[in-house]
Amino acid sequence: MNTIRKQDIILAGVGGQGILSIAFVIDNAALKEGLNVKQAEVHGMAQRGGAVQSHLRLSTERIWSDLIPRGGADLILSVEPLEALRYLDFLKPDGKIVTSSNPFVNIPDYPEIGGVLAKVRAIPGSVIVDAEKLAKEAGASRAQNTVILGAAAKHLIVDEESLKDYIRVLFEKRGEKILSANLKAFDLGRAAAE
């Protein structure tokens, strides 16, 4: 008897933070493992710094809709902490958030970051990592999205090696330095989430 594997993920951040790259890696890793995948259109990328979100659904069973119902997400994976909170009403009661601690202050009334992070910490089992610091440590300050992907790895239903395979596919054409930095960013994110 086959076990049903299913996961609904909200990807969130702001334009320019690499939400599409995260989606590419998870989508392809899931397909490689024989899962069905549906991804809703990424919304909000009309401007760099604007809110971006996408619904990503993975399952061994048929997926009927690309949209995750409110209260149905297993995971919110966010490169920006306030954006993680924007989608709280989508999270299941036992769902988790994986987010960066680093704000992208793109609005004049951005709330105090301590309060934002306190609300994320109030969600049991949620993970907050300093993606900016870890990306710099990895050698690519733009790899914050890959840090967050690494931090979320243990919560995803796809294998870590499958994720790394598609990080390689995504970044190998940009040269060895960028590829190595992103693989290191993934590992640093994973370690920070432990």
N, C-alpha and C positions, 0 to 999 in steps of 0.2 A: 504494500500500500504506500503510495507516494504522500509525503507530507506537503501540505499547502504552505508555500512561502509567499508572504504578501507584505508590502510596505508602502505607505503613503508619506511623501516627503514634500514639505514646502521649502523651496530655495528662496532666500531673501537677501537683499543688499541694496546697493545703489549702483547706478550705471557706471561702468568702468571697473567694477570690482571683480569681474570674472565669473559671474553667475553662470553664463553659458558654458564656460570651461568646466565648471563643476558638473553641470548637467551632462555634458559630453562624456566625461569620464564615467559617471555612475551609469548612464544609459548604456554605453557600450560594454561595460563590465557585466551588467545585468543580462544583456543580449548574449554575450559570450557564454554565460552560465545557463542559458536556455530559458530565461525568464521573459515574460511578456512585459512590454514597456509602453506607457503612454505618458507624454509630456504635454502639458498645456503650453500654449504660446507664452513666451516670456513677455511680461507687461511692464511698461514704464521706461524703456530704454531710449525714449525720444531725446533725452539730454543726459550728458555725463553728470552724475551726481543726483539724478532723479531716482525715485524709488523703483526697484525692480523686484518682481516675484514670479515664480513659476511653480506649477504643481507637477510633481514627478511621482508616477505610480508604477510599482513593480509587483509582479505576481506570477506564480506558476499557473494560475487560473486565468480565464479570459477577463479582461478589464473592459468594463462597459462605458466608462466615462473618463475623460482626461481631467476632470475637475474633482478635487477632494472636497467632500462635504464638510461644513463647519462641524467641529468636534471629531473629525475623522483622521487627522494627521498623526502619524506615529512620531514624526521628527520634524522640527524646524531647524534647518541648517542655514545659518546667517553669517554674513561677513560684516554685519553692522548691528550693534546691539539694539538700537531703537527699532530697526526694521524687524528684528525677531519678535519684539513685543507687539508690533502692528498686526501680527497674524495669530496671536494667542487664542482667539476664538475658534481657530481651526484645529487646535491641538486636542488630542484625546486626553481624558483624565489622567492616563498613565504615560502620556507622550513626553518627549524630552526636547530640550533646546540645546543646540551646539552653536556657540557664537563667539565672535571676537569681543574683547573688552574695549577695543578702540573705536571711538565714535567718529563718524564722518559728519561733521557739523555743516549741514547743507541748508539749514533753515534758521531764521533769526531767533526763534524761541525754542531752540533745542533744549530739552530738559537737562537738569544736572545729572551727570553721568553716574554718580554714586547711586542715585535713586533708580536709574534705569537698570543698572547691574543688580541692585537689590531685588527688583522684580523678577529678573531672570533667575537669580539664585533661589527664589521662592518656589520655583518649579523643581520638584524632587528629581535628582539624578541628572540635572542639566549641567552642561560643561561650558565654562568661559575660559578662553585662552587669549594671551597677548599675541595676537597674530602678527601685528606690526613688528614687534621685537623678534619673534621667531623667524619671520620672513627675512629680515635683515641678517639675522644670524646664519640663515641658510645661504645668503649671498644674492638674494633677489627680493627687493622690497615690495615688488608687485605680486609676490607669491603668497599673499595673505589668504587668498582663496584656497590654495593648496594646503596651507597650514590647517584651515578649518576642515577641509576634506579629511585630512589625516586625523584630526581630533574627533571626527564623526565616525571614523572607520569601524570602530568596535560596535557601533550602534546600527550599522548598515547590514542588510541581509546578503550583500555580495562579498566575495572573498577579497581580502586585502591585496593579494597578488594580482587579481583581475583589475583592481583599481590602478595599481602601479603599472600594469601593462598599458593601460590607456593614458596614463600620465606620459608614458614614453611616446606613445603614438602622437599625442597632442603636442609635445614639446621637442621631440627629436629634430624636427625640421628647423628649429630655431637655434640649434647648435648645442654642443656638449655642455657648455657652461650653464645655459638656461635649464637644460634637462636635469643636470646634476643638482642645481639649486632647488628645482621643484621636487625632486625625489627626496632631497634632504628636508625641505619644508614639510612634506607629508610626514616623514618620520619624526620630526620635531613636534608637529601637531599631535601625532598619535601619542608620543611620550608625555607631552604636557597634559593630555586628557586622562592619563592613568591615575 
